Amino acid sequence: MRRLITIGLLLISPFTYAQQYFIEGKIESNGNPVIANITLKENNKTVSTDFNGEYSLKAPHGTYTILITAIGYKNQETTLALSKNEILNVEVKEDILGLDKVVVTATRGYLNRKKAPVIVTVTDAKILEATQAVSLSEGLNFQPGLRLETNCQNCGTSEVKMNGLGGSYTQILIDSRPIFSALNSVYGLDQIPANIIKQIEVVRGGGSALYGSNAIAGTINIITKDPSENSFTVGSNLALIDGKTQDQTITFNGTVVDESLNTGIALFGMKRKRGGYDADEDGFTEITAMENISFGLKAFKRPGDRKKITAEFNTNQEYRRGGNELNALPFLADVTEQIRSSVVSGGLTYEYLSADKKNNYATYASTSFSKNKNFYGGLAGNEPTEKQINESIKGYGKSNDITLVTGTQFAHKFDDFLNHTGTLTTGIEYKYNSIDDRKENPNFEPIIQTTHLLGIYAQQEWVINERLRVLGGIRGDIHNLAEEFLVLNPRVNILYSLHKNLRWRTSYAKGFRAPQIYGEDVHAKLAASEISRVRNAEELVSETSHSFLTSLDWTKELVNGDFFLVTELFYTKLNNAFALTQGTETAEDSGIFEWVRSNSSGAEVYGVNLEAKYAPNPKWLLQTGTTLQRALYRNPIEWSEEEKDQATRAFNKTPNIYANFVATYAPIKAFQNHLSGVYTGTMYVQHLSGYIAKDTLEKSPAFFELNWKSSYQFDVDENKHSYFEVSCGMQNLFNAYQSNFDQGTDRDVSYIYGPQRPRTFFLGLKFGL
């Protein structure tokens, strides 16, 4: 019997294989090969092109819908009736506006942004180049709802605000991992080089159902560059702040990928040196002196067709100093803030896709070690007697931070979920964070905080039809600093395509923020030359949020370009919202100024975000974003002990309107010209007594910061394998900059607002392979 079966199979096999045909071809764009994926939608079979854009796949007789996808190009479909070997060459169009970008932040899985139930806005590497962003902090102003704010003249701390809420309400992720700790957030926005960033994905609105605590305002996901081709670039940039203070940067990027695309590594580095800048010539800095060295790598290995291992490593060493007498020993200056910080981080991810491509598994672990040696204080204008020097020396301190994130995630695609299709995503994630912040001053109590956060989440996407998608999810968090043992945060999102070009989205999300001791405001609140600290009120409880968003997203494909328009309404209600009020000094003549973090009666933030992008052809690109909003406490906050009549409902340093734009004109691809701008409306700013006689609530003027950059790329060899690029430009052309800084040793260093820098000239050189 076995022999008969074998003979039968041998007789049948020629006929079976005779029905298999080859589809071969090349994927190109304007005559250049494109690395792309080619998928037969009927059986989900996918192959990739080689470096020459060529591919080959085999399929039985039948009619197929073939989908071609490539990073930076529009998705393209074609139908093919296969009855013989076929040659299929495809010309793909550049996705100028990134409308077909694949994003991960919406659902924790790869998804075309048009199909994402959650609206995701993206800043890519091209925008970072166009706006001359050297670090992450300089590239965060060019999305609706986002605004970068500098908080201190001495140390240069900054935070990114989203939809009117402070930086502590936003979850910052690095490659989808929440390893950006509270200590990292103080200076970390300046420490992430722009040359490692592939794109910045932003999801506005509560995201606690996916990403845990602190995602009340939204989530910012920094996606770093993957090794995808063999290349090398090295660049140098020299900027002159106000025409006199130098800001020098050297960067390099290198990637190597084998021909099979199964192994690759990307290396990057940056060295930056910036002098201290004194705007009003009182001898005290408005922009800190800084030296920064960064190095890192990202590598991958595919041990099998559906397996991938990714490893990352990053290190950053930074020195920054502000105040006066920058060349003197810290304790001999009148006011000094000096920080020497070191950050080392890394991560490992393993992904597996099942043979039927319905199940996706991922497990990961990431960690970050941060430490700094710092000095806050100085002689405060006193005579340098032995007693004063001994007191000043007490300003030394050190901080240590350890963050560990590990978890696993599983996703399953259902062919039949409630008579339709859908995807289930579930996972468990554990985050550990330990902070130890100490000063030699005996009156300054150490800040020691250990956080354990265990999150279990699940979400179900239900694709009812091509027009309607529903996404529901819930996350349960066990947080050692929360009052409840288990904090539940649900989320629901709906996407309905009113037309093939018009999509309506609406969502609700609940969020929470535990009452941690250490936060951005610990270093942001600095009063004159005194050391400031923030303590939690005894009765402090977690704050919770309810976020509602609804938006219309319209895209239109033009003959040679695209148009994109988003209108988004948002409303967030905060219960037990945290608020800072002045406390009392901990000891007589201690030089420590105390703030108390307590629960307010609540707050509301609401408004509208508008975003438009227009590219009539590859030569022109215009994008703009505008936010109109209000951010108010339910009852006035008495932030000043001296002047209780200064109580206000308005959030500090939060304008009701802010906007941005980027315009690019490239008559030829080698010659790029960019004009960008940031508008910041008027806002209320708390001004502490010291340089001035008493606490006051000031209303700032509006600012419009206009920037220009041009670059030209020369081909070094005939085959265009290497190039040399020259760029130049000016940031803040009209010198829109704060004009009423406090002065001297008693100044309020947190009284700073408006653009990050005055008029700045720059010249850049780059060589690449």
ZIKA-V554577 format. One line per field, one symbol per residue. ss: DSSP state (h for helix, s for strand, l for the rest). A space follows every 10 residues. Layout:
ss->???
This chain:
ss->lhhhhhhhhh hhhhhhhhls sssssssssl lsslllssss llllssssll lllsssssss lssssssssl llsllsssss sslllsslls sllsllllll lsslllllll sshhhlllll sssshhhhhh llllshhhhl lllllsssss lllllllsss ssllslhhhs ssssllslll lhhhhhhhhh hlshhhssss sssslllhhh hllllllsss ssssllllll ssssssssss slllssssss ssssssslll llssssssss ssssllslll llllllslss ssssssssss ssssllssss ssssssssss sssllllllh hhlllsssss ssssssssss ssslllllss ssssssssss ssssssslll lllllhhhhh hhhllsssss ssssssssss ssssssslls ssssssssss sssssssssl llllllssss ssssssssss sssllllsss sssssssssl llllllssss sssssssssl lsssssssss sssllllllh hhhhllllll ssssssllll llssssssss ssssssslll lsssssssss sssssllsss ssllllllll lssssssssl llssssssss ssssssslls ssssssssss ssssssslll lllhhhlsss llllllssss ssssssssll ssssssssss lllsssslll lllllssssl llssssssss ssssslllll llssssssss slllllllll llllllllll llllllllls ssssssssl
